[in-house]
Amino acid sequence: MALDLASLASVRAFATAFLRSEPRLDILIHNAGISSCGQTREPFNLLLRVNHIGPFLLTHLLLPRLKTCAPSRVVVVASAAHRRGRLDFTRLDRPVVGWQQELRAYADSKLANVLFARELATQLEGTGVTCYAAHPGPVNSDLFLRHVPGWLRPLLHPLAWLVLRTPGGGAQTPLYCALQEGIEPLSGRYFANCHVEEVPPAARDDRAAHRLWVASKKLAGLGLGEDAESDEDPHPEDSGTPSSLSSPHPEEPTVSEPYPSPQSPPDLSKVTHRIWVKAEPEPQAS
């Protein structure tokens, strides 16, 4: 089914077509993403749109089906790059120009992924729908290599083959979050190498996560009638106090206590032998 995450109209059309044709939705994995704007020039932040706003809107539109099919799961494929992210809520949707801004925007979008999974878990508590952010690790794919100059690719491809994971290897942590039994109490957490991994304060700031939620709804064009969840801030703060993600000298963020880690991850070889993992091409931004 066609889906262009850079187009909110395409996301809505996809959701409508899916809900009409598919009676069940047990697992939703947000795996598509981009690392650069390429030659595309849009009047908005294309990296944030494809990596966060599009998946955010799609999740909202499919939530009724996920709840009907509960227990169900949402897995957001994030990245360790979120540790370099720093969201500026005054310019979230500004266009990105130049490779330096793109590197920053990519890290920001990955931070948005982690905060989205965190806030989504809060919003869906008690519904039977759980959600997780998953870091696949460094994977040998076209996510970054597609933007490398042609003359440099023959040099980088052998190196990438030696040091990066195969796509199948990179799929293990998202599959773990989608399939492993008993991790429901860890909803909203960040996983890497099939284990819970602690994140920096900026990635577990509950006030910032809710602020991003509200901002994302506006950027996604979601109206009040399309979201049954309350947007009242569960972490009230003085409106004059800057977010810890945009202030150069942030105050101590409000963070939740970490959950205990699972005992030990199972051997996923049996799981992956029973599942066909098909690599879909990245959506082309218009």
C-alpha angles and dihedrals in degrees: 000000000000116000128169108185091195089066118067089196090056091050091052092046091050092050092049092049092046095050091049095050106032122060095191138046113178102156128027115189118185099208104145119097148137134227099198140027090231110191093333118113117193132169089241140052099284094189093053091043095054099034100041120359095051094049090042091056093043091052092052093049092049097042095097090058092045090052092048090053095044133180083065137139143222118205120192113198104223132166142230084249087083086083088070093046123113116177118215106197092195092065107023096133101036115128117264119231127182133015094274092056089045093055089050093045091050092053090046092052091051090051087051088054092055094046091046092055089048096051093040089057089053093048093048099043110140095015097098091244113116128185138200140186112226129195109207093195126232104330129191098237138120093263091108105003093064088069096049115108112265095244091056098050097079088057097046100042096069090046092049090050090054102045107025130076123254115250088253090055091048090052093061099085095045088048090049090054091047099046113020114111121226100030095103092107087060094062111146095025130125119245131198127172089003092299135100109258126196116242130211119268093262089061094051099042103129095196092052091046091056092044089053089049092056093044092048092053090056093046090048092051094238115166127208092258092058096058122057093185121096117250094200107131108251088197104052116197139168108283088223092061111096120231117261087238096058104031117093088218104033122195119235104293122231106251134174124240112262120254120235114271120247115266098248134328116253125238103272095195092098091049096050091047089062097045128071109217109201117194108223120203116255115262112259112234113227 
